[in-house]
């Protein structure tokens, strides 16, 4: 009996013929004919939700994908999974990413489909889908919902969410009043779609295209444009061809593809979250990520995309400038042009077939970057033996070589309680340290690493300080912020033992983050106050705390990573 289409993955009743007979009987109850049921079945992951405005165009995208599938002779079958929105998920969207990946993987495995279209957009949805599809192993293609349009506030162009943070900082510093913060709140999100800057959503869209998992040009089209709908139709058509060619995901997500994606992450000034998500996706395919090798990539990969928060433009401008095709042309000497894509052609073949380049000012020439090195730098030192990262392209140059006194917050609650206390002992040249917001400490590693400037300093005009945590930062944020400190405080990493008044040295030039306290003193602090790791009695929280890995392994669940690791990316030359 065929293992394709409706015959694939039959429910076990002990009689395969009866299983198919019963399946066809039920699906015919929805009005399908025998002719329809003989076609390749293409699953469509539907992540539309009233709680997820980033996916507000999902119904239109699904209809366009279905049209493309039917035009190519396939049978479209959409089905729901978890939908995660960044600002509607407590305690943090990252807490649910792995659950969404499991939902995606198991629904793809359980239901008959010859290929699957993954519709996602908001920060954690695209990595969750790529992680789940990587583990499921069938032909898969990513379709992102696209970025929102920009708005206008008092003649100034604004967009989520870099401008959200900028205006909130003005408000905290008493530079704008209640009426203006209310006015701008109405303009920051001008349509459905993902954040209009190079935040995590846009970063993951660009990474998905760089991985070869997307229709060429599919990363940048805004959510509410005809371009986005046409890309959706093309995605459906391509999914049918992938099913016929048996172009499974392992043929696309190769070591070469991950190295291309890392080049792009650095060149777009992408979100620091991109490292964690790429690490998790690579882990599903059996690849470890070598942070030192990634940092070496950064030394030879400049930031070329002039988008907020590292530059000035927005995603709709990037799209008008030719999107990823324009960027990939500039990066061509650094890329593996033989990497396979979902089109069945190599990356090099796609670039050769693309429309001719044209004059634009969003993607800089390779020899005239907006920042000479990759946007992200990897740090090491006794404060982060397993590594830490900083988005150097969005940091204050004068703070990237800095030594200061630690002002310590033991956890997020402590920070909320004391940060804006007028009596807080803090100066502009101090180093703000926030503990226990890592994978287990929060749990879920929230984007609280963007520690606000204490109010009394903000009102005095302080715009940036060195900030350190074991948590994450939104890709839309800027500042001299050290993140992903590994091991995290909650599992007994050195960060747990930092005390008020300790001296900390940051040297991005030397790739160092150092706690200027002796190893003997740290050992004594650990002996006196040993860390007790967080636990839970039941449910998903217990599963999370028991199995989640550290940042250097992608904050995935240990049992979801590939059973055998077969290589390292980037590979050592």
C-alpha positions in Angstrom: 0.0 0.0 0.0 1.3 3.5 -0.9 2.9 5.5 1.8 1.9 8.9 0.3 -1.0 11.3 0.5 -3.9 10.0 2.5 -2.2 6.6 2.9 0.6 8.1 4.9 0.9 7.5 8.6 -2.3 5.4 9.0 -3.9 5.1 12.4 -3.3 1.7 13.9 -6.4 -0.5 13.9 -4.5 -3.7 13.1 -5.7 -3.7 9.5 -4.1 -1.2 7.2 -6.8 -1.5 4.5 -9.5 -0.8 7.0 -7.5 2.1 8.4 -7.4 3.8 5.0 -11.1 2.9 4.3 -12.1 4.6 7.6 -9.9 7.6 7.1 -11.4 8.2 3.6 -14.9 7.7 4.9 -14.5 10.5 7.5 -12.7 13.0 5.2 -15.5 12.5 2.6 -17.8 13.7 5.3 -16.2 17.1 4.7 -17.2 16.9 1.0 -14.0 15.6 -0.6 -14.1 13.4 -3.7 -11.9 10.4 -4.5 -10.2 12.5 -7.1 -9.1 15.1 -4.5 -7.9 12.4 -2.2 -5.5 10.9 -4.7 -3.4 14.1 -4.8 -0.3 15.0 -2.8 -1.4 16.2 0.6 0.2 19.5 1.7 -0.3 20.5 5.3 -0.5 24.2 6.2 0.3 25.1 9.8 -2.3 27.7 10.9 -1.1 29.9 13.8 -3.8 32.6 13.5 -5.0 33.7 16.9 -6.9 36.7 18.3 -4.1 37.0 20.8 -1.5 37.3 18.0 -1.8 40.5 15.9 1.5 39.6 14.3 -0.4 36.8 12.6 -3.5 38.9 11.8 -3.2 38.2 8.1 -3.0 34.4 8.5 -6.5 33.8 7.0 -5.4 35.6 3.8 -2.1 33.8 3.6 -3.8 30.4 4.1 -6.2 31.1 1.2 -3.3 32.1 -1.0 -1.2 29.1 0.0 -4.2 26.8 -0.8 -4.6 28.5 -4.2 -1.0 27.8 -5.0 -1.3 24.2 -3.8 -4.4 23.5 -5.9 -2.9 25.2 -9.0 0.0 22.8 -8.7 -2.3 19.7 -8.3 -2.0 19.2 -4.6 -4.6 18.9 -1.8 -4.2 21.6 0.9 -5.1 20.7 4.5 -4.7 23.5 7.1 -4.5 22.6 10.8 -3.9 24.6 14.0 -1.0 24.7 16.4 0.0 26.8 19.3 0.4 30.5 18.5 2.8 32.6 20.6 2.8 36.4 20.7 5.7 38.2 22.3 3.7 40.6 24.4 0.8 38.3 25.3 2.7 35.3 26.7 3.4 35.0 30.4 5.9 34.7 31.8 7.7 35.0 28.5 7.2 33.7 24.9 10.5 31.8 25.1 9.0 29.6 27.8 6.6 28.3 25.2 8.9 28.0 22.2 9.8 24.4 22.8 6.2 23.5 23.5 5.2 25.0 20.2 8.0 23.1 18.5 6.7 19.8 20.0 3.2 20.7 18.9 4.4 21.3 15.4 6.6 18.2 15.2 4.0 15.8 16.5 1.1 17.2 14.4 3.3 16.9 11.3 4.2 13.4 12.3 0.7 12.3 13.2 -1.3 13.6 10.3 -1.0 12.5 6.6 1.0 15.1 4.6 3.7 14.9 1.9 5.0 18.3 2.7 4.2 21.1 5.1 3.9 24.9 4.8 4.9 26.6 8.1 3.1 30.0 8.6 4.7 31.9 11.4 6.0 35.4 12.2 6.2 36.6 15.7 9.5 36.1 17.5 9.4 32.5 18.8 7.0 31.0 16.2 9.4 30.8 13.3 12.2 29.1 15.3 9.6 26.8 16.9 8.3 25.7 13.5 11.8 25.2 12.0 12.8 23.2 15.1 9.7 21.0 14.9 10.0 20.5 11.1 13.7 19.7 11.4 12.8 16.9 13.8 9.8 15.7 11.8 12.0 15.3 8.7 9.5 15.8 5.8 9.7 18.4 3.0 8.9 21.8 4.7 8.8 25.4 3.6 8.6 28.5 5.8 6.2 31.4 5.1 6.4 34.4 7.4 3.5 36.7 8.0 5.6 39.8 7.1 6.4 43.0 8.9 3.8 45.7 9.8 3.8 49.1 8.2 5.2 52.1 9.9 3.1 54.8 11.5 3.6 58.6 12.0 3.8 60.6 15.2 3.9 64.4 14.9 5.4 64.0 11.4 8.0 61.5 12.6 8.0 58.0 11.1 7.7 55.4 13.9 7.4 51.7 14.2 7.5 48.9 16.7 9.4 48.2 18.6 12.6 50.1 18.7 10.6 53.3 18.8 8.4 51.8 21.5 11.5 51.6 23.7 12.8 55.0 22.7 9.5 56.8 23.5 9.1 54.9 26.8 12.6 56.0 27.8 11.6 59.6 27.0 8.5 59.1 29.2 10.5 57.6 32.1 12.9 60.6 31.8 10.0 63.1 32.0 10.9 64.3 28.4 7.3 63.7 27.2 4.0 63.8 29.0 1.1 61.5 29.5 -0.8 62.8 26.5 2.2 62.3 24.1 2.9 58.8 25.3 -0.8 58.0 24.7 -0.7 59.5 21.3 2.4 57.6 20.1 0.9 54.4 21.5 -1.7 54.7 18.8 0.9 55.0 16.0 3.7 52.5 16.8 1.9 49.5 15.3 0.2 50.7 12.1 -1.0 47.4 10.9 -1.0 43.7 11.5 2.4 42.0 11.0 5.6 41.6 12.9 7.9 44.4 14.2 9.0 46.7 11.4 12.7 46.9 12.5 15.4 44.3 12.7 14.0 42.7 15.8 13.8 38.9 16.4 10.9 38.4 14.0 12.7 40.1 11.1 15.9 38.5 12.0 14.3 35.0 11.9 12.6 35.8 8.6 16.0 36.8 7.1 17.7 33.7 8.6 14.9 31.4 7.2 15.6 32.7 3.7 19.4 32.4 4.2 18.9 28.8 5.3 17.2 28.2 2.0 13.8 27.4 3.7 11.8 30.1 2.0 10.7 31.4 -1.5 13.5 33.8 -2.6 12.5 37.3 -1.6 10.0 36.0 1.0 11.6 37.5 4.1 10.9 41.1 3.6 7.5 41.7 2.0 5.2 43.6 4.5 2.2 41.8 5.9 -0.5 43.8 4.2 0.9 44.0 0.6 0.1 42.1 -2.5 3.7 40.9 -2.6 3.1 39.0 0.6 0.0 37.3 -0.9 1.8 36.4 -4.1 4.7 34.9 -2.0 2.1 32.8 -0.2 0.7 31.5 -3.4 4.2 30.7 -4.7 4.9 28.9 -1.4 2.0 26.6 -1.9 3.0 25.8 -5.4 6.6 25.1 -4.4 5.4 22.8 -1.5 3.7 20.5 -4.1 6.9 20.3 -6.1 9.0 19.6 -3.0 6.7 16.7 -2.1 7.1 15.2 -5.6 10.9 15.7 -5.5 11.0 14.4 -1.9 13.1 17.4 -1.0 13.2 16.7 2.7 14.4 19.2 5.2 17.7 17.5 5.9 18.8 18.2 2.3 18.3 22.0 3.0 19.4 22.4 6.6 23.0 21.4 6.0 26.2 22.7 7.6 26.6 25.1 4.6 23.1 26.5 5.2 23.7 27.2 8.8 27.0 28.9 8.0 25.2 31.1 5.4 22.6 31.9 8.0 25.2 32.9 10.5 26.8 35.3 8.0 23.4 36.9 7.4 22.7 37.2 11.1 25.9 39.2 11.5 25.4 41.3 8.4 21.9 42.4 9.2 22.8 43.5 12.7 20.3 40.8 13.8 18.8 40.1 17.1 20.9 38.4 19.7 18.0 36.0 20.0 19.0 34.7 16.6 22.0 33.0 18.1 19.9 31.0 20.5 17.3 30.1 17.9 19.9 29.0 15.3 21.7 27.0 17.9 18.4 25.2 18.7 17.6 24.5 15.1 21.1 23.3 14.4 20.9 21.0 17.5 17.8 19.4 16.0 19.9 18.6 12.9 22.8 17.2 14.9 25.1 20.3 14.8 26.7 22.0 17.8 27.4 25.7 17.4 31.0 26.9 18.0 30.6 30.4 19.4 34.3 31.2 19.0 34.1 30.3 15.3 31.0 32.4 15.0 32.9 35.3 16.5 35.6 34.8 13.9 32.9 35.1 11.3 32.0 38.4 12.8 35.5 39.8 12.2 35.1 39.4 8.5 31.4 40.0 8.1 30.4 43.7 8.4 26.9 45.0 9.1 25.5 46.1 5.8 21.7 46.5 6.4 20.9 50.0 7.6 17.8 49.1 9.8 16.9 50.1 13.3 18.1 49.4 16.0 21.6 49.4 14.4 20.7 51.8 11.6 17.8 54.1 10.5 15.5 52.3 8.1 12.5 49.9 8.5 11.6 46.5 7.0 9.4 48.0 4.3 12.5 50.0 3.1 14.6 46.8 3.1 11.9 45.2 0.9 11.9 48.1 -1.6 15.7 47.9 -1.7 15.4 44.3 -3.0 15.4 42.5 0.4 17.6 39.5 1.0 18.6 39.1 -2.7 20.3 42.5 -2.5 22.1 41.5 0.7 23.1 38.1 -0.4 24.7 39.6 -3.5 26.9 41.7 -1.3 27.8 38.7 0.8 28.4 36.4 -2.1 32.1 35.9 -1.6 31.4 34.7 2.0 28.6 32.3 1.2 28.3 28.7 0.3 26.6 29.1 -3.1 26.2 25.3 -3.5 23.7 25.2 -0.6 20.4 23.7 -1.6 17.2 25.7 -1.2 13.5 24.7 -1.2 13.3 25.7 -4.8 15.4 22.7 -5.8 18.1 25.0 -7.0 21.2 26.1 -5.2 21.6 29.5 -3.6 24.1 30.5 -6.3 21.6 29.5 -9.0 18.9 31.6 -7.3 21.1 34.7 -7.1 22.1 34.2 -10.8 18.4 34.1 -11.7 17.3 37.1 -9.7 16.5 40.5 -11.2 19.3 42.9 -11.8 20.5 45.0 -8.9 19.5 48.7 -8.7 20.5 51.8 -6.8 19.3 51.9 -3.2 20.6 53.1 0.2 19.4 50.5 2.7 21.9 47.7 1.9 25.4 49.1 1.9 28.2 48.0 -0.4 30.6 45.5 1.3 33.3 48.1 1.3 31.1 50.8 2.9 29.4 49.1 5.8 27.4 50.8 8.6 29.5 48.8 11.1 32.9 47.2 10.2 32.3 43.9 12.1 29.4 41.6 12.6 26.6 43.0 14.8 27.2 40.4 17.6 30.4 39.7 19.5 31.0 36.7 21.8 32.6 37.3 25.2 34.4 35.0 27.6 35.8 35.4 31.1 35.5 34.2 34.6 32.0 35.8 34.8 30.8 33.7 31.7 32.9 30.6 31.4 30.4 29.2 28.9 30.2 32.5 27.0 28.1 35.6 26.8 27.2 37.9 23.9 26.8 41.6 23.2 25.2 43.4 20.2 28.1 45.6 19.5 26.5 47.4 16.6 23.8 48.8 18.9 26.1 49.6 21.9 27.7 52.9 22.9 31.2 52.9 21.6 32.5 54.7 24.7 31.2 51.9 26.9 32.6 48.9 25.1 35.9 49.2 27.0 34.7 49.9 30.5 35.3 49.0 34.2 32.8 49.8 36.8 31.3 49.0 40.2 28.5 46.3 40.2 25.0 47.4 41.2 23.3 44.0 41.7 19.7 42.9 41.5 19.1 39.4 42.7 16.2 38.7 40.4 13.5 40.5 38.3 11.3 41.3 41.4 14.3 42.8 43.2 14.9 45.0 40.1 11.3 46.2 39.9 11.3 47.0 43.6 14.5 49.0 43.8 15.5 50.2 40.3 13.6 53.5 40.5 14.1 54.1 44.2 15.6 57.6 44.5 17.9 56.3 47.3 19.4 53.6 45.1 23.2 53.8 45.3 24.0 54.0 41.6 26.1 56.2 39.3 26.3 56.4 35.5 29.6 54.6 35.3 28.4 51.6 37.4 27.5 48.2 35.9 24.0 47.0 36.4 23.8 43.3 37.1 20.6 41.3 37.0 20.6 37.6 38.1 18.2 34.7 37.7 16.5 35.6 34.5 18.2 32.7 32.6 16.5 29.6 31.2 15.8 28.1 34.6 16.0 31.1 36.8 13.0 33.0 35.4 12.0 30.5 34.0 12.1 30.9 30.3 14.9 33.4 29.9 12.8 36.6 29.4 13.8 39.7 27.5 14.5 41.5 30.8 18.2 41.8 30.0 17.3 45.3 28.7 17.5 46.7 32.2 16.0 50.2 32.2 18.2 53.1 33.2 17.4 53.9 36.8 14.9 56.7 36.8 17.0 59.2 38.7 19.8 58.7 36.1 17.4 58.8 33.2 16.1 62.1 34.4 19.6 63.4 34.7 20.2 62.6 31.0 21.9 59.2 31.2 21.1 57.3 28.0 23.2 54.1 28.3 25.0 52.0 30.9 26.8 48.7 30.9 24.2 46.1 31.8 24.8 42.3 32.4 22.4 39.4 32.9 21.8 35.7 32.1 18.7 36.7 30.2 17.8 37.9 26.7 17.2 41.3 25.1 14.6 42.1 22.5 16.1 42.4 19.0 14.4 45.8 18.8 16.5 47.2 21.8 19.8 49.0 21.8 22.4 49.6 24.5 25.7 48.3 25.9 24.2 45.1 27.2 25.9 41.8 27.9 23.5 38.9 27.6 23.2 35.1 27.8 25.8 34.8 30.6 26.5 31.0 30.8 26.2 29.2 33.1 23.2 31.1 34.5 23.0 32.2 38.1 20.1 29.8 38.9 22.4 26.7 38.3 25.4 28.1 40.2 27.2 30.0 37.5 29.7 32.7 38.7 27.0 35.4 38.1 25.2 34.0 41.2 28.0 35.2 43.4 28.5 38.8 42.2 28.0 41.3 45.0 27.3 45.0 45.2 30.6 46.9 44.9 32.5 44.2 43.0 34.5 45.5 40.0 33.6 44.2 36.5 35.5 44.8 33.4 34.0 44.7 29.9 36.4 44.7 26.9 34.7 44.0 23.6 38.0 44.5 21.9 39.5 41.6 23.9 36.2 39.7 23.9 36.3 39.7 27.7 33.8 40.0 30.5 35.6 39.7 33.8 34.6 39.8 37.5 37.6 41.2 39.3 37.3 38.9 42.3 39.6 36.0 43.0 38.7 32.4 42.4 39.2 31.7 46.1 36.7 34.4 47.1 34.1 33.2 44.6 34.6 29.6 46.0 34.0 30.9 49.5 30.9 32.8 48.5 29.6 29.6 46.9 30.3 27.6 50.0 28.6 30.1 52.3 25.5 30.5 50.1 25.2 27.5 47.7 22.6 27.9 44.9 19.5 25.7 45.0 18.2 25.1 41.5 14.5 25.9 40.9 12.0 23.0 40.8 8.3 22.5 40.1 5.9 19.9 41.3 4.1 19.2 38.1 3.1 20.0 34.5 4.9 21.8 31.8 6.9 23.9 34.3 8.4 20.7 35.7 9.2 19.4 32.3 10.8 22.7 31.4 13.0 23.0 34.6 14.0 19.4 34.4 15.2 19.3 30.8 15.9 22.8 29.5 19.5 23.4 28.3 21.7 26.5 28.7 22.0 29.3 26.1 25.0 27.7 24.4 22.8 24.7 23.5 19.9 26.8 22.3 17.6 26.6 25.5 16.0 23.6 23.9 14.9 20.6 25.9 17.7 18.0 26.0 15.5 15.2 24.8 14.5 17.1 21.7 18.0 17.6 20.3 19.3 15.1 17.8 20.2 11.8 19.4 23.7 12.0 18.0 25.7 15.2 17.2 27.5 14.8 13.9 29.3 18.0 13.5 30.0 21.6 14.5 29.1 24.9 12.8 30.7 27.1 11.8 33.3 24.5 10.8 36.9 25.3 11.6 38.7 26.2 8.5 
